[in-house]
């Protein structure tokens, strides 16, 4: 149904083509056909992908302990806001740890657009804890505390640009005999050109790259609500220098369908997650414009070690490999070992005074 909708939609356009930004926005967020809006499992074994916070409850518990220390030592307001909470596993673990300990009264807010995910979250913890749900920053007034996101920016729609024979072209999407195909046209979008200039994005000959114009929109919306506190962003991405490496010549746009990596994101429209690596340098530059200062950026495993994840590692003599202690210890190792998931992610910690 989504494919037919897209083909009809494209054919109604004057130029018979749309940008990747518009395509991704439709296949992920269309109110009826969009992947994130559908009532189906997306995260975990039965879904299409997995996140660090869904390996176990260790991530949520570790962040709860760390946030509690910041509330005590740095007088951070005890209001934690998670942007895009997925199936709610991180929030549930965070809240379990918080309320099992002698911590100050907490306000926990989730910014979530997916009706399906909101329902999952409410089923997990609404009866036990008071969690506020809002659908965007506009409904988060005079926020003070910590804004937390895990794989938020990589899910934003992006434009795709390529350099051919010294000139920049935008990669567009057209329809041909019932199929979705790529086509290129000279770059004319001034917002894309400005992004490339402002953030010093160098595109080698023959390379293609994703341009995330929505990144600045996120910070612009955030500024209207966020008055004081910290921002923690977990995601995967590259610096400007890393983007220029030959291995990145085809860009990073890809899909995940039933835990399989799909290089051609025109396949399975509306049925799979679509993601791209973020521009770390641009994110830091944009945040500066809104009065947000970067404290540190670390690889996820190094960050988790620095905030005390090993404190939850327990010595024991339990021979049962499926015991809770053994499962927790394995989860901790998977989050800090070089062979685990963490080396692919970075954690950016920022502050707004």
Secondary structure, DSSP 4 states (H G I P E B T S, - for coil): -HHHHHHHHHHTSTTSEEEHHHHHHHHHH-TTT-GGGSSS--BSTTSSB--GGGT-SHHHHHHHHHHHHHHHHS---SEEEEE--TTSHHHHHHHHHHHTTT----EEEEE---HHHHHHHHHHHTTTS-EEEESSGGGSTTEEEEEEEES-GGGS--EEEEEETTEEEEEEEEEETTEEEEEEEE---HHHHHHHHHTT----TT-EEEE-THHHHHHHHHHHHEEEEEEEEEE-EE-HHHHTSGGGTT-S-EEEETTEEES-TTSSTTTSEEE--EEHHHHHHHHHHTT-EEEEEEEHHHHHHHTTGGGG--------TTSHHHHHHHHHHHHHSTTSSGGG-EEEEEEE-
